[in-house]
């Protein structure tokens, strides 16, 4: 058996291990499970359902005329094995409603929920099974599997050790490998070696932590620090929904995840979302200095942006430019502030400087349509038709119905043709 060694690290964000999970708080009752005679499904060697059970069609799942919970479970397990998870849930729910004190029914539903990616719901059903029968081995097996996927190796190890014959040496090795990748990612984060953070986070996901929000947050933070803002955003959007009010993670880890989400929102110009997320981070962990520091930076940056927008609306372009510059001194890589300052410089006739700001915005956020259009307009004003046409072509491919862009593209093309005629 591989024993995973705990190691405390100060990650610079007020938490010792970004993969550390909070207490789940399993409560215990007197064992009442009658699982010895119950049909079960498991992620270990599958057990076939009885051939005597007739499996209804999809349309008839809700109208099965039986009150025998074991029969319903067999039908649900068969639906699960065929990949018909929604139908399996209906049958599991009916079995639980008839006999809620049978732990195996809760676990079978948890397995189905997990296969559907609904891990936190699966966790709740495992808790119910543990209340009914704390000694039920399949509960610990399923909890270990869930904790592994959620990136909590210490908890996964604890329940794996309690799952008896449901565990194998390979299971313990998987936990050890996962913890090794998480540890290396944490150490790389301390060194600000962001490429290693990404590599180890991806390795942790491949090792089984495919639904771990803290691992995804580490990956997004690294991408953000490498100025790969859109990739960071895509990583977060592709991840499972994170519930900051749950008890899966401790306060520092929850605050870390929320703070990373806030910084990604800020980088992409979603200022209101950034403020909301960072407020949640501070509320979850009021003593977290790093979260408080990020909150202050976000609030000041948003204030600079709002002040700049107001000044711009009042045609005070020099003052607006200064406000955006102040914001960029706090967050040196913000595509929206660069784009807004470009608008000011365009109004002031500073076309070259405006193009430079648009270049920065597009380097940080290549799909930023407003920055590309603004750069095309600047190049048009400077009679740089080829450069303007390149941007208009990208814009028209993205939205063929944009009449403004189409007109700009046609005008640039006409002038390029005329220029070539004169040159010849």
C-alpha positions in Angstrom: 0.0 0.0 0.0 1.4 3.4 -1.0 1.2 5.9 1.9 0.8 9.5 0.8 2.8 11.9 2.9 1.3 15.2 3.9 3.4 18.2 3.5 2.5 21.8 4.5 3.5 24.6 2.1 3.0 28.3 2.3 1.7 29.1 -1.2 1.8 32.8 -0.7 -2.0 33.1 -0.8 -2.8 32.3 2.8 -3.3 28.5 2.4 -0.9 25.7 2.9 -1.9 23.3 0.1 -4.1 24.4 -2.8 -5.4 20.9 -3.1 -6.4 20.7 0.6 -10.1 19.9 1.1 -12.2 20.8 4.1 -14.0 18.4 6.3 -17.0 16.8 4.8 -18.5 16.1 8.2 -19.9 12.6 7.8 -22.2 11.9 10.7 -23.0 8.4 11.9 -26.1 6.4 12.7 -26.7 2.9 13.8 -26.0 0.5 10.9 -29.3 -0.4 9.2 -28.2 -1.3 5.7 -29.6 -4.5 4.2 -27.2 -4.3 1.3 -26.2 -7.9 1.6 -29.2 -8.9 -0.5 -29.4 -5.8 -2.6 -28.3 -5.5 -6.3 -25.5 -3.0 -6.5 -23.5 -1.2 -9.2 -19.9 -0.2 -8.8 -16.9 1.2 -10.6 -15.1 -2.0 -9.7 -16.0 -5.2 -11.7 -19.5 -4.8 -12.9 -22.2 -7.1 -11.8 -24.9 -8.1 -14.3 -28.5 -7.6 -13.5 -30.8 -10.5 -13.2 -32.0 -11.8 -16.5 -35.5 -12.3 -15.0 -36.0 -8.5 -14.8 -37.8 -7.0 -17.8 -36.4 -3.6 -18.6 -39.1 -1.1 -19.7 -38.8 1.2 -22.7 -37.8 4.9 -22.3 -41.4 6.1 -22.5 -42.5 3.7 -19.7 -39.9 4.4 -17.1 -42.1 6.8 -15.1 -45.1 4.4 -15.2 -43.5 1.1 -13.9 -46.1 -0.6 -11.8 -44.1 -2.1 -8.9 -43.4 -1.1 -5.3 -40.5 -3.5 -4.9 -37.4 -1.3 -4.3 -35.0 -4.1 -5.2 -36.7 -4.6 -8.6 -36.5 -0.9 -9.2 -32.8 -0.9 -8.3 -32.1 -3.7 -10.7 -33.9 -1.8 -13.5 -32.0 1.4 -12.6 -28.7 -0.5 -12.6 -29.5 -1.9 -16.0 -30.4 1.6 -17.3 -27.1 2.8 -15.9 -25.1 0.1 -17.7 -26.7 1.1 -20.9 -25.8 4.7 -20.5 -29.4 5.8 -19.9 -28.5 7.8 -16.8 -31.6 10.1 -16.6 -33.9 7.0 -16.7 -31.6 5.3 -14.1 -32.0 8.3 -11.8 -35.8 8.1 -11.9 -35.7 4.4 -10.9 -33.1 5.0 -8.2 -35.3 7.9 -6.8 -38.3 5.6 -6.7 -36.4 2.9 -4.8 -35.1 5.5 -2.3 -38.6 6.9 -1.8 -39.9 3.4 -0.9 -36.9 2.4 1.3 -34.8 5.4 2.3 -32.9 3.4 4.9 -31.1 1.2 2.3 -27.6 2.6 1.9 -26.9 0.8 -1.4 -29.8 2.7 -3.1 -28.1 6.0 -2.3 -24.7 4.8 -3.5 -26.1 3.5 -6.8 -27.7 6.9 -7.4 -24.4 8.5 -6.5 -22.5 6.4 -9.0 -25.0 7.5 -11.7 -24.7 11.1 -10.7 -20.9 10.9 -10.9 -21.1 9.4 -14.4 -23.2 12.5 -15.4 -20.6 14.8 -14.0 -22.7 15.9 -11.1 -20.0 15.2 -8.5 -21.2 17.4 -5.6 -24.7 15.9 -5.8 -23.1 12.4 -5.8 -21.1 13.5 -2.7 -24.3 14.4 -0.9 -25.8 11.0 -1.7 -22.7 9.3 -0.3 -23.1 11.3 2.9 -26.7 10.0 3.2 -25.4 6.4 2.7 -22.7 7.0 5.4 -25.4 8.3 7.9 -27.4 5.1 7.3 -24.4 2.7 7.5 -21.0 4.0 8.4 -19.4 0.6 7.8 -20.7 0.2 4.3 -17.6 -0.3 2.2 -19.0 0.9 -1.1 -19.6 4.3 0.4 -15.9 4.7 1.2 -15.0 3.4 -2.2 -17.3 5.9 -4.0 -16.2 8.8 -1.7 -12.5 8.0 -2.5 -13.3 8.1 -6.2 -15.1 11.4 -5.9 -12.3 13.0 -3.8 -9.8 11.9 -6.3 -11.7 13.5 -9.2 -12.1 16.7 -7.1 -8.4 16.9 -6.4 -8.4 16.0 -2.7 -5.8 13.2 -2.4 -5.7 13.2 1.5 -9.4 12.6 1.7 -9.3 10.1 -1.2 -6.6 8.1 0.7 -8.6 8.1 3.9 -11.7 6.7 2.3 -9.7 4.3 0.1 -8.1 2.8 3.2 -11.7 2.2 4.6 -13.1 0.6 1.4 -11.7 -2.9 2.0 -11.8 -5.3 -0.9 -13.0 -2.5 -3.2 -9.5 -1.1 -3.3 -6.4 -2.3 -5.1 -2.7 -1.3 -5.0 -3.3 0.5 -8.3 -5.9 2.8 -6.5 -3.4 3.8 -3.9 -0.8 4.4 -6.6 -3.2 6.8 -8.5 -3.6 8.8 -5.3 0.1 9.0 -4.8 0.7 10.1 -8.4 -2.0 12.8 -8.1 -0.5 14.2 -4.9 2.9 14.3 -6.5 1.7 16.4 -9.4 -0.3 18.7 -7.0 2.8 19.2 -4.8 5.0 20.0 -7.8 2.4 22.5 -9.1 2.3 24.2 -5.7 6.1 24.4 -5.5 6.2 25.9 -9.0 3.6 28.5 -8.1 5.8 29.6 -5.2 8.7 30.1 -7.7 6.3 31.7 -10.2 7.4 29.1 -12.7 4.1 29.3 -14.6 4.9 26.9 -17.4 5.6 24.2 -14.8 2.4 25.1 -13.0 0.5 24.5 -16.2 2.3 21.2 -17.0 1.7 19.8 -13.5 -1.9 21.0 -13.4 -2.6 19.2 -16.7 -0.8 16.1 -15.4 -3.0 16.2 -12.2 -6.1 16.3 -14.4 -4.8 13.4 -16.5 -4.0 11.5 -13.2 -7.7 11.6 -12.3 -8.5 15.1 -10.9 -10.7 15.9 -13.9 -13.2 18.0 -11.9 -10.9 19.8 -9.4 -11.6 23.6 -9.3 -8.4 24.4 -7.4 -6.4 22.6 -10.1 -8.2 24.5 -12.8 -7.7 27.8 -10.9 -3.9 27.1 -10.7 -3.9 26.5 -14.5 -5.9 29.7 -15.2 -3.7 31.7 -12.8 -0.6 30.5 -14.7 -2.0 31.3 -18.1 -3.0 34.8 -16.8 0.5 35.5 -15.6 1.8 34.4 -19.0 -0.6 37.0 -20.6 -2.7 34.2 -22.2 -5.9 35.7 -21.0 -8.3 34.1 -23.4 -6.9 30.7 -22.7 -7.3 31.3 -18.9 -10.9 32.3 -19.5 -11.6 29.2 -21.6 -10.1 26.9 -18.9 -12.4 28.4 -16.3 -15.5 28.2 -18.5 -14.8 24.6 -19.4 -14.5 23.6 -15.7 -17.3 22.2 -13.6 -19.4 24.8 -11.8 -17.8 25.7 -8.4 -20.0 26.3 -5.4 -18.2 28.7 -3.0 -20.8 28.1 -0.3 -20.1 24.3 -0.1 -18.0 22.6 2.5 -15.7 20.8 0.2 -12.7 23.1 0.5 -11.3 25.2 3.4 -11.7 29.0 3.4 -8.2 29.8 2.0 -8.6 27.5 -1.0 -12.1 28.7 -1.7 -10.8 32.3 -1.6 -8.0 31.4 -3.9 -10.3 30.0 -6.5 -12.6 33.0 -6.3 -9.7 35.5 -6.5 -8.3 33.8 -9.6 -11.8 34.0 -11.2 -11.9 37.7 -10.3 -8.5 38.4 -11.9 -9.5 36.6 -15.1 -12.7 38.6 -15.3 -10.8 41.8 -14.7 -8.2 41.0 -17.4 -11.0 40.5 -20.0 -12.9 43.7 -19.0 -15.7 42.1 -17.1 -15.3 44.6 -14.3 -18.6 44.0 -12.5 -18.0 40.3 -12.4 -14.5 40.8 -11.1 -15.8 42.9 -8.2 -18.5 40.4 -7.3 -16.0 37.5 -7.3 -13.3 39.3 -5.2 -16.0 40.4 -2.7 -16.9 36.8 -2.3 -13.3 35.8 -1.8 -12.8 38.4 1.0 -16.1 37.4 2.6 -15.1 33.7 2.6 -11.7 34.4 4.2 -11.6 37.8 5.8 -8.1 37.3 7.1 -6.6 36.4 3.8 -4.1 39.2 3.0 -3.5 38.2 -0.6 -7.3 38.2 -1.3 -7.5 41.6 0.4 -4.6 42.9 -1.7 -6.3 41.7 -4.9 -9.6 43.2 -3.9 -8.0 46.6 -3.4 -6.3 46.4 -6.8 -9.5 45.5 -8.5 -11.5 48.2 -6.8 -9.0 50.9 -7.7 -8.7 49.7 -11.3 -12.5 49.7 -11.7 -12.6 53.2 -10.3 -10.0 54.4 -12.8 -11.9 52.8 -15.6 -15.2 54.4 -14.5 -13.6 57.8 -14.0 -12.0 57.5 -17.5 -15.3 56.6 -19.1 -17.0 59.6 -17.5 -14.3 62.0 -18.6 -14.4 60.5 -22.1 -18.2 61.0 -22.3 -17.6 64.7 -21.3 -15.0 65.1 -24.1 -12.2 65.5 -21.6 -9.8 63.2 -23.5 -6.5 64.2 -21.9 -7.9 63.6 -18.4 -9.5 60.4 -19.5 -6.2 59.2 -21.0 -4.6 59.9 -17.6 -7.2 57.9 -15.7 -6.8 54.9 -17.9 -3.0 55.2 -17.5 -3.4 55.2 -13.8 -5.4 51.9 -14.0 -2.7 50.4 -16.3 -0.1 51.2 -13.7 -1.9 48.9 -11.3 -2.8 46.1 -13.8 -0.2 46.4 -16.5 -1.9 43.9 -18.8 -5.5 44.9 -19.2 -6.9 44.8 -22.8 -9.9 47.0 -22.1 -7.9 49.8 -20.5 -5.5 49.8 -23.5 -8.4 49.9 -25.9 -10.1 52.7 -24.0 -6.9 54.7 -23.9 -6.6 54.1 -27.7 -10.0 55.7 -28.1 -8.8 58.8 -26.2 -5.6 59.0 -28.3 -7.6 58.6 -31.5 -9.7 61.6 -30.4 -6.5 63.6 -29.7 -5.1 62.8 -33.1 -2.4 60.6 -31.6 -2.9 57.8 -34.2 0.4 56.0 -33.8 0.1 55.8 -30.1 -3.5 54.6 -30.5 -2.4 51.8 -32.8 0.3 50.8 -30.2 -2.4 50.6 -27.5 -4.6 48.5 -29.8 -1.7 46.2 -30.5 -1.3 45.6 -26.8 -5.0 45.0 -26.3 -5.0 42.4 -29.2 -1.9 40.7 -28.0 -3.6 40.1 -24.7 -7.0 39.3 -26.2 -6.7 38.4 -29.9 -10.5 38.1 -30.3 -11.2 41.6 -29.0 -13.3 43.0 -31.8 -13.5 46.6 -30.6 -9.7 46.9 -30.4 -9.3 45.4 -33.9 -11.9 47.8 -35.4 -10.3 50.7 -33.6 -6.9 49.8 -35.0 -8.4 49.5 -38.5 -9.9 53.0 -38.1 -6.6 54.4 -37.0 -4.7 52.9 -39.9 -7.4 54.2 -42.3 -6.9 57.7 -40.9 -3.1 57.3 -41.4 -3.7 56.1 -44.9 -2.2 52.7 -44.1 -4.6 50.8 -46.3 -3.0 47.4 -46.3 -2.9 47.3 -42.5 -6.5 48.5 -42.3 -7.6 46.0 -44.9 -6.0 43.1 -42.9 -8.0 44.0 -39.8 -11.3 44.5 -41.8 -10.9 41.1 -43.4 -10.6 39.4 -40.0 -13.6 41.4 -38.7 -15.8 40.6 -41.7 -15.0 36.9 -41.4 -16.2 37.0 -37.8 -19.4 38.9 -38.7 -20.3 39.1 -42.4 -23.3 41.2 -41.7 -21.5 44.2 -40.2 -22.1 47.0 -42.7 -19.7 49.4 -41.1 -16.8 46.9 -41.4 -17.9 46.0 -45.0 -17.8 49.7 -45.9 -14.4 50.1 -44.4 -13.1 47.0 -46.2 -14.4 48.2 -49.6 -12.9 51.7 -49.0 -9.5 50.2 -48.1 -9.6 47.9 -51.1 -10.4 50.7 -53.5 -7.6 52.8 -52.2 -5.1 49.9 -52.4 -6.1 49.4 -56.1 -5.8 53.1 -56.8 -2.4 53.2 -55.1 -1.1 50.3 -57.2 -2.4 52.0 -60.4 -0.4 55.1 -59.6 2.7 53.1 -58.8 2.5 51.2 -62.1 
